[in-house]
Amino acid sequence: MSGMVGPLTKKGIDTKITQQPTRSAETTRFL
C-alpha cells in the first residue's frame, strides 16, 4: 500500500505547489 501512497502523495504535493507557488516554501518546510 505504501508503494501507492508515496507517488499519490508526491503528486498531490506537486499539484498544490503548482496551484499555490507562493506557499511552495511552506509546503516543503511542513514536510
TIVO-2410 file (N, C-alpha, C; in nm, 3 decimals):
# residues 31
REC num residu      c1      c2      c3 atome chaine
REC   1      M   0.084  -0.121   0.000     N      A
REC   1      M   0.000   0.000   0.000    CA      A
REC   1      M   0.088   0.126   0.000     C      A
REC   2      S   0.192   0.126   0.081     N      A
REC   2      S   0.280   0.243   0.087    CA      A
REC   2      S   0.340   0.273  -0.050     C      A
REC   3      G   0.351   0.170  -0.134     N      A
REC   3      G   0.405   0.192  -0.268    CA      A
REC   3      G   0.317   0.286  -0.348     C      A
REC   4      M   0.186   0.286  -0.318     N      A
REC   4      M   0.093   0.375  -0.389    CA      A
REC   4      M   0.080   0.508  -0.316     C      A
REC   5      V   0.086   0.502  -0.184     N      A
REC   5      V   0.071   0.625  -0.105    CA      A
REC   5      V   0.181   0.725  -0.139     C      A
REC   6      G   0.304   0.677  -0.154     N      A
REC   6      G   0.417   0.766  -0.185    CA      A
REC   6      G   0.391   0.847  -0.311     C      A
REC   7      P   0.376   0.781  -0.426     N      A
REC   7      P   0.353   0.852  -0.553    CA      A
REC   7      P   0.230   0.942  -0.549     C      A
REC   8      L   0.121   0.893  -0.491     N      A
REC   8      L  -0.001   0.972  -0.487    CA      A
REC   8      L   0.021   1.097  -0.403     C      A
REC   9      T   0.090   1.080  -0.290     N      A
REC   9      T   0.116   1.196  -0.203    CA      A
REC   9      T   0.204   1.296  -0.275     C      A
REC  10      K   0.309   1.245  -0.340     N      A
REC  10      K   0.401   1.334  -0.411    CA      A
REC  10      K   0.326   1.409  -0.521     C      A
REC  11      K   0.239   1.338  -0.592     N      A
REC  11      K   0.164   1.402  -0.700    CA      A
REC  11      K   0.074   1.511  -0.643     C      A
REC  12      G   0.009   1.482  -0.532     N      A
REC  12      G  -0.078   1.581  -0.469    CA      A
REC  12      G   0.001   1.703  -0.425     C      A
REC  13      I   0.119   1.679  -0.368     N      A
REC  13      I   0.203   1.790  -0.324    CA      A
REC  13      I   0.245   1.874  -0.443     C      A
REC  14      D   0.289   1.807  -0.550     N      A
REC  14      D   0.331   1.880  -0.670    CA      A
REC  14      D   0.216   1.965  -0.723     C      A
REC  15      T   0.095   1.910  -0.718     N      A
REC  15      T  -0.021   1.984  -0.768    CA      A
REC  15      T  -0.046   2.107  -0.682     C      A
REC  16      K  -0.036   2.091  -0.551     N      A
REC  16      K  -0.059   2.205  -0.461    CA      A
REC  16      K   0.046   2.313  -0.485     C      A
REC  17      I   0.170   2.271  -0.502     N      A
REC  17      I   0.278   2.367  -0.525    CA      A
REC  17      I   0.253   2.442  -0.656     C      A
REC  18      T   0.204   2.370  -0.756     N      A
REC  18      T   0.179   2.432  -0.886    CA      A
REC  18      T   0.063   2.531  -0.876     C      A
REC  19      Q  -0.039   2.495  -0.799     N      A
REC  19      Q  -0.156   2.581  -0.785    CA      A
REC  19      Q  -0.126   2.698  -0.691     C      A
REC  20      Q  -0.038   2.676  -0.594     N      A
REC  20      Q  -0.008   2.781  -0.497    CA      A
REC  20      Q   0.144   2.796  -0.483     C      A
REC  21      P   0.209   2.853  -0.584     N      A
REC  21      P   0.354   2.867  -0.582    CA      A
REC  21      P   0.403   2.951  -0.465     C      A
REC  22      T   0.317   3.041  -0.416     N      A
REC  22      T   0.358   3.127  -0.306    CA      A
REC  22      T   0.369   3.049  -0.176     C      A
REC  23      R   0.305   2.932  -0.171     N      A
REC  23      R   0.309   2.852  -0.049    CA      A
REC  23      R   0.398   2.731  -0.066     C      A
REC  24      S   0.471   2.724  -0.176     N      A
REC  24      S   0.557   2.608  -0.202    CA      A
REC  24      S   0.660   2.594  -0.091     C      A
REC  25      A   0.715   2.705  -0.044     N      A
REC  25      A   0.816   2.701   0.061    CA      A
REC  25      A   0.754   2.646   0.189     C      A
REC  26      E   0.633   2.689   0.221     N      A
REC  26      E   0.567   2.643   0.343    CA      A
REC  26      E   0.537   2.494   0.333     C      A
REC  27      T   0.495   2.449   0.215     N      A
REC  27      T   0.464   2.307   0.196    CA      A
REC  27      T   0.589   2.224   0.214     C      A
REC  28      T   0.700   2.268   0.155     N      A
REC  28      T   0.825   2.192   0.165    CA      A
REC  28      T   0.871   2.189   0.310     C      A
REC  29      R   0.857   2.300   0.379     N      A
REC  29      R   0.901   2.307   0.519    CA      A
REC  29      R   0.814   2.217   0.606     C      A
REC  30      F   0.683   2.214   0.575     N      A
REC  30      F   0.591   2.132   0.652    CA      A
REC  30      F   0.629   1.985   0.643     C      A
REC  31      L   0.674   1.943   0.524     N      A
REC  31      L   0.712   1.803   0.504    CA      A
REC  31      L   0.843   1.777   0.576     C      A
***
